[in-house]
Amino acid sequence: MNLAPQRPVIALLVLGASFFPLPLPSASALQRQTQPIPAQSAKPTNPKQPAAGKPPSEMDELQQAIDTAGNDRVALVRNLEDFLKKYPESDQRPQIYRALVEACLQLRDNARAADYAERVVALMPEDISMTLLAVQLLERQGDEPALRRAVNYSTRVLDFVGHTSLEEKSPKISRADWEARQKNDKVNILVLRGRLYFRLRDNPDAEKDFQTSLALRPTALAAEKLGEIAELNKDLNTAIKQYALAFVLSGPSQEGIDRREIRRKLGNVWRLAHGSDQGLGDALLHSYDDSVAASEPPKPDRNAGAKEPYDFKLRNARDGSSYSLADQKGKIVVLSFWATWCGPCRDMEPHFEHVAAQFQGAADVIFLAADCDEDESLVPAYLDEVKPRATVVFADGLDRLLAVNAFPTLIVLDRAGKIAYRAEGPDPSEVESELSAALHHLLGAPAGGSSTTAQGAKSAL
């Protein structure tokens, strides 16, 4: 069985959404289910009556209970409950209970709605949507017996999700989408059950569910609750870590998440641990970097064993062909490290190309633009737009070897592969003269001669 129709319900319940997440049957729908009675649009003035001398059948009485209520939900609840007292084993009970759930929700009688929702589940345990609605209603009821029943229902849904096989998926859904949805369902139900355990003060079971959920897919809700549990356990370092993750994962307008409250909780435990807010900003940035790295698929560790620049085999960013730096040994290699999202890199690119054009006739000077994007799929569109004339390669770990931590960074390797010039964030108004001077110096120096290094925007030639 496919859970696709219930998926929005699971998400809404976890976020604590308002009622009516389900397409519950209305009175008119109930009429359609008790065919051949037509749907009503207003209170009839002449309800259907049984033939003279013939006692009304069960279906006649159900129809009359609906018709005489019209659009009055109070009357509908009263009439349907009276009908059930007379016909407690009616085959129409699932449909009647559903109509009662809807009417009770509209009347804001949540306790009665929960009772009828549980009755539906008892008759139709495979009805996942109604099971989840029962969980929500019981959670709002809030007393211990209701919460424990809600735990049992959420466990039932979790087991159902876990036992759903690939063969049961709709042919309209790809395997990848089906697997992603299965994971999402498990995450949401684990968070839901963990929240119920937490309200029952069963913190070990709550922590287990939140951690399992977080391992499948990080969410702000699970991280925040783990932070609360750690804070209750006086484990301030873990509380800081989880609250920081919750803050990073949350958005200012994300439904069900109060980012300001998470910030207050984080600030409080940080001050308890460190005495002031100093250092909190750096901790948040590290948490963000860690969460981004964890969410990305592992990338190949290219050139893992390379210890010198000439050991590197790079890839041409335009066609994917191999570009071996070993082939350039003995030449001067000019490297511009950049990324598509870096505005100063875009500004510096024409200056880099202008210098490259000046040395176009020097066969032993090579200019390479080394892209450092984590998402390489961004590069083709950028190249189509900017159309750089220099050879563009992926850095493939060369940035790591040369400790490139900011963009743009210009590095010139001499004929022996040693750094002869380096500028991080060079001034566009000066970079052409500095870089040209460094190259002229190297071209006039013997192989293996002394080199110079420029830190920052200035060259110490």
Summary of the structure (lengths in Angstrom):
residues: 461
radius of gyration: 33.8
end to end distance: 72.4
largest distance: 120.9
contacts: 1382
relative contact order: 0.06
helix: 57%
strand: 8%
